[in-house]
Amino acid sequence: MRRIRQTALDASVAVVLVVVEGLRTPGALGWISAAVLCAPLLARRCRPNAVLAGVVLLGAGAVVAGVADEIAAVVIALAVHPAARTISALVGALAGIAAAGLLVVAVPGLPLVAPQAGAESFETTPITVFAFNAVLISGSWALGRLVRARREQAAQLVELRERQAATEERLRIARDVHDVVGHSLGVIAMKAAVANHLVDSHPAAGREALGTIERVSREALDEIRAVLGALRDRPEEVEFDRLVADVRSAGVDVVLDRADLSAVPQDVRSSAHRIAQEALTNVLRHAGATRCSLGLAVVPGALSVSVVDDGNGTGTATPGHGLRGMRERVALHGGTISAGPEPGGGFAVRARLPFAEASDG
């Protein structure tokens, strides 16, 4: 459709030029010569180089013949615009006009049709006429270069955004894998230690620990498959209950205070789940805590996530991949996060994830 509109516009311009030249030059010669000169413009966008070469030859012939010579520069300027890939298009166009002008000046009896009285031509004012032609053609070529450069820049920007989106997707998958593996291995390691210690003295407790290891391992594999499958918006609810159960099974008493998350977008809930998962994993690994609270609160326009433990207060003080990953997830939503020791002891991670609230109308 766009190409049709452009061709229709070119046809309209060609018709206007033919009418102007036909009315200016008495007889059928003006109409015919103008039509021949303007006809190639209909294909100037799909065959720019071929049209430019043909129009330059026809324009030079018009200057030598003395018919339609005043619109020759306009037609060449229109043809050079879409062909403005290199400087050679401009040089060729100017060279064609200059050669025709020199021929008219140097050869007696040219142009074949004498110009009208008082009209400027290569025969009467060659320098002025060539300067006008050069400015018109050069301006059209420069404008074509500018338009082409902007289109190329826009295409490069689109490609850059696509690459950036792909890079962000890979980083998201890497963060998810890190969170899943880190949390699951933390639970497995603690349960393996319990099973190894109780396997002889308390077989039932040892088997229970081994069963937890098997369950957590299978769940971790399922999550990793989902992550590597790039399932952005999983339809199921984020399983905070299972996350809390895993940490409780590792020996830390977790209190879950969760609000109704039905109004929270899925991507925000997923990020909150990963932040909570990483924070609880750090509690298992480093804090030396026995109690921990996980809070999920919906405030106007945001989801608030907090993980507070009663450990030694140094569990996540050293920035690592986990804290960096949490900050990256918060940054995706334009939120805020804080992590540090509590005044009365323990360690706290608090994050705020903004989201657009759905309107009732």
C-alpha positions in Angstrom: 0.0 0.0 0.0 2.8 2.4 0.8 4.5 1.7 -2.5 1.2 2.4 -4.3 0.8 5.7 -2.6 4.4 6.7 -3.4 4.0 5.7 -7.1 0.7 7.7 -7.2 2.6 10.7 -5.8 5.4 10.4 -8.4 2.8 10.1 -11.1 1.1 13.3 -9.9 4.4 15.2 -9.9 5.2 13.9 -13.4 1.8 15.0 -14.7 2.3 18.5 -13.2 5.7 18.8 -14.8 4.4 17.7 -18.2 1.5 20.2 -18.1 3.8 23.0 -17.1 6.2 22.3 -20.0 3.3 21.7 -22.4 1.8 25.0 -21.6 5.1 26.8 -21.8 6.2 25.4 -25.1 3.8 25.8 -28.1 2.9 22.8 -30.1 3.0 19.1 -29.4 6.8 19.0 -29.1 6.8 20.4 -25.5 4.2 17.8 -24.4 5.9 14.9 -26.0 9.4 15.8 -24.8 8.2 16.5 -21.3 6.3 13.2 -21.2 9.4 11.2 -22.3 11.5 13.0 -19.8 9.1 12.5 -16.8 7.9 9.0 -17.5 10.9 7.3 -15.8 10.0 9.0 -12.5 7.3 6.4 -12.0 10.0 3.8 -11.3 12.5 6.0 -9.4 11.9 4.3 -6.1 12.1 0.7 -7.2 14.9 1.2 -9.8 16.7 4.3 -8.5 20.0 3.8 -10.2 18.6 2.8 -13.6 16.1 5.6 -13.5 18.8 8.2 -12.6 21.0 7.0 -15.5 18.2 7.2 -17.9 17.0 10.6 -16.7 20.5 12.1 -16.8 20.8 11.0 -20.5 17.3 12.3 -21.3 18.0 15.6 -19.5 21.3 16.1 -21.3 19.5 15.4 -24.5 16.8 17.9 -23.6 19.4 20.6 -22.9 21.1 20.0 -26.2 17.8 19.9 -28.1 16.5 23.0 -26.3 13.1 21.3 -25.4 11.9 20.7 -21.9 15.4 21.9 -20.7 14.0 24.0 -17.9 12.4 21.0 -16.2 15.3 18.7 -16.9 17.1 19.9 -13.7 13.9 19.3 -11.6 13.5 15.8 -13.1 17.1 14.9 -12.4 16.8 16.2 -8.9 13.8 14.0 -8.3 15.6 11.0 -9.7 18.8 11.6 -7.6 17.0 11.6 -4.3 16.3 7.9 -4.0 19.6 7.0 -5.6 21.7 9.0 -3.0 23.6 6.0 -1.7 27.0 7.3 -2.7 28.6 10.5 -4.0 28.9 8.9 -7.4 25.1 9.5 -8.1 25.6 13.2 -7.5 28.8 13.4 -9.6 27.1 11.5 -12.5 24.1 13.8 -12.5 26.2 17.0 -12.4 28.6 15.7 -15.0 25.7 14.9 -17.4 24.2 18.4 -17.1 27.7 20.0 -17.3 28.6 18.0 -20.4 25.3 19.0 -22.1 25.9 22.7 -21.2 29.5 22.7 -22.5 28.3 21.1 -25.7 25.7 23.9 -26.1 28.3 26.6 -25.4 31.0 25.0 -27.6 29.1 23.8 -30.7 27.4 26.4 -32.9 23.8 25.8 -33.8 23.0 24.3 -30.4 20.5 24.1 -28.9 18.4 22.8 -31.8 15.4 24.8 -30.7 16.3 28.4 -29.8 15.3 29.6 -26.4 12.5 32.0 -26.0 13.4 35.7 -25.8 14.5 36.7 -22.3 14.7 33.1 -21.0 17.9 32.0 -19.4 19.7 29.0 -20.9 23.1 27.5 -21.3 23.4 29.4 -24.5 22.7 32.8 -22.9 23.8 32.5 -19.2 25.7 29.2 -18.9 27.3 29.9 -15.4 24.0 31.0 -13.8 22.0 28.1 -15.3 24.6 25.5 -14.3 24.8 27.0 -10.7 21.0 26.7 -10.4 21.1 23.1 -11.7 24.0 22.2 -9.3 22.2 23.7 -6.3 18.9 22.0 -7.1 20.4 18.6 -7.8 22.9 18.8 -4.9 20.2 19.8 -2.4 18.0 16.9 -3.5 21.0 14.5 -3.2 21.8 15.8 0.3 18.2 15.4 1.4 18.2 11.9 0.1 21.3 11.1 2.0 19.8 12.5 5.2 16.6 10.5 4.8 18.6 7.3 4.1 20.9 7.9 7.1 17.9 8.4 9.4 16.3 5.2 8.1 19.5 3.2 8.6 19.8 4.7 12.1 16.2 3.7 12.9 16.9 0.2 11.6 20.0 0.0 13.8 18.1 1.2 16.8 15.5 -1.5 16.3 18.2 -4.2 15.9 20.0 -2.8 19.1 16.7 -3.0 21.0 16.2 -6.6 19.8 19.7 -7.5 20.9 19.2 -5.8 24.3 15.9 -7.7 24.8 17.6 -11.0 24.0 20.4 -10.1 26.4 17.9 -9.2 29.2 16.1 -12.5 28.5 19.3 -14.5 28.9 20.1 -12.6 32.1 16.6 -13.3 33.4 17.0 -17.0 32.7 20.4 -17.0 34.4 19.0 -15.3 37.5 16.1 -17.7 37.7 18.5 -20.7 37.3 20.7 -19.2 40.0 17.8 -18.7 42.4 16.3 -22.1 41.8 19.6 -24.0 42.1 20.9 -22.0 45.0 17.7 -22.4 47.1 17.2 -26.0 46.3 20.8 -27.0 46.9 20.8 -25.1 50.2 17.8 -27.2 51.4 19.3 -30.4 50.0 22.6 -29.8 51.7 21.0 -29.3 55.2 18.7 -32.3 54.8 21.6 -34.5 53.6 23.6 -33.5 56.7 20.5 -34.4 58.9 20.0 -37.7 57.1 23.7 -38.6 57.4 23.6 -37.9 61.1 20.3 -39.8 61.9 20.4 -42.6 59.4 21.6 -45.1 62.1 20.1 -43.8 65.3 16.8 -42.5 64.0 16.0 -44.3 60.7 12.5 -42.8 60.4 13.9 -39.2 60.7 16.7 -40.1 58.2 14.2 -41.4 55.7 12.1 -38.3 56.1 15.1 -36.2 55.4 15.9 -38.3 52.3 12.3 -37.9 51.1 12.6 -34.2 51.4 15.8 -34.3 49.4 14.1 -36.2 46.7 11.1 -33.9 46.6 13.1 -30.7 46.5 15.4 -32.2 43.8 12.4 -33.0 41.6 10.8 -29.6 42.1 14.1 -27.9 41.3 14.4 -29.8 38.1 10.8 -28.9 37.1 11.5 -25.2 37.8 14.7 -25.2 35.8 12.8 -26.8 32.8 10.2 -24.1 33.0 12.9 -21.4 33.2 14.9 -22.7 30.3 11.7 -23.0 28.3 11.4 -19.2 28.7 7.9 -19.4 30.2 7.5 -15.8 31.1 4.0 -15.7 32.4 3.2 -19.0 34.1 -0.5 -19.3 34.7 -0.2 -21.0 38.1 0.1 -19.0 41.4 3.5 -18.3 42.7 4.1 -21.0 45.3 5.1 -19.1 48.4 3.7 -21.8 50.6 6.0 -24.4 49.1 9.0 -22.1 49.4 8.2 -21.6 53.1 7.7 -25.3 53.6 11.1 -26.0 52.2 12.8 -23.6 54.5 10.9 -24.9 57.5 12.0 -28.5 56.6 15.6 -27.2 56.8 15.2 -26.2 60.4 14.2 -22.5 60.3 10.8 -21.5 61.7 9.3 -19.3 59.0 6.2 -17.1 59.6 4.4 -16.2 56.4 2.3 -13.1 56.3 0.8 -12.9 52.9 -1.9 -10.5 51.5 -4.2 -11.2 48.7 -2.1 -11.1 45.5 -4.8 -11.5 43.0 -4.6 -7.9 41.9 -0.8 -8.1 41.4 0.5 -8.7 37.9 2.1 -12.1 37.3 5.5 -10.7 36.4 5.6 -8.8 39.7 4.6 -11.8 41.7 7.3 -13.9 40.0 9.9 -11.3 40.8 8.7 -11.2 44.4 8.9 -15.0 44.6 12.5 -15.0 43.4 13.5 -12.2 45.8 11.9 -14.1 48.7 13.6 -17.3 47.5 17.0 -15.7 47.4 16.6 -14.0 50.7 15.5 -17.2 52.4 18.3 -19.1 50.8 20.8 -16.6 52.3 19.1 -17.1 55.7 19.8 -20.8 55.4 23.3 -20.4 54.2 24.7 -17.6 56.3 22.5 -16.0 58.9 22.6 -18.7 61.6 18.9 -17.9 62.2 16.3 -20.1 63.9 13.3 -17.8 63.1 12.4 -15.8 60.1 9.4 -13.9 58.8 8.3 -13.5 55.2 5.9 -10.6 54.6 4.0 -9.8 51.4 1.9 -6.7 51.5 0.0 -4.9 48.7 0.2 -1.2 49.1 -1.3 1.3 46.6 0.5 0.7 43.3 3.2 -1.7 44.7 3.9 -5.1 46.2 6.1 -5.0 49.3 8.3 -7.9 50.1 10.2 -8.3 53.4 12.4 -11.1 54.8 13.6 -10.6 58.4 15.5 -13.2 60.4 16.9 -13.4 64.0 20.4 -14.4 62.9 23.8 -12.7 63.5 23.0 -9.8 61.2 25.9 -10.5 58.8 24.3 -13.0 56.5 24.0 -10.9 53.3 26.1 -7.9 54.3 28.8 -8.9 51.7 27.3 -8.1 48.2 27.2 -11.2 46.1 25.3 -12.7 43.1 22.2 -13.2 45.2 21.9 -9.6 46.4 22.9 -8.3 42.9 20.2 -10.5 41.4 17.6 -9.2 43.8 18.6 -5.6 42.9 18.3 -6.4 39.2 14.9 -7.8 39.6 13.7 -4.8 41.5 15.2 -2.5 38.9 13.2 -4.2 36.2 10.0 -2.8 37.8 11.5 0.5 38.8 11.4 -0.3 42.5 13.6 -0.1 45.6 15.4 -2.6 47.8 17.3 -2.4 51.1 19.3 -5.1 52.8 21.2 -4.8 56.1 21.4 -5.6 59.8 18.5 -4.8 62.0 19.1 -2.5 65.0 17.9 -5.1 67.5 19.7 -7.9 65.8 19.1 -10.0 62.8 19.1 -9.2 59.1 16.4 -7.8 56.9 15.7 -7.6 53.1 12.9 -5.2 52.1 11.8 -4.6 48.5 9.1 -2.6 46.9 7.9 -3.6 43.4 5.7 -1.0 41.7 3.0 -2.0 39.2 0.2 -0.3 37.3 -3.1 -0.8 39.0 -6.0 -1.9 36.7 -8.7 0.7 36.3 -12.3 -0.2 37.1 -13.6 1.5 33.9 
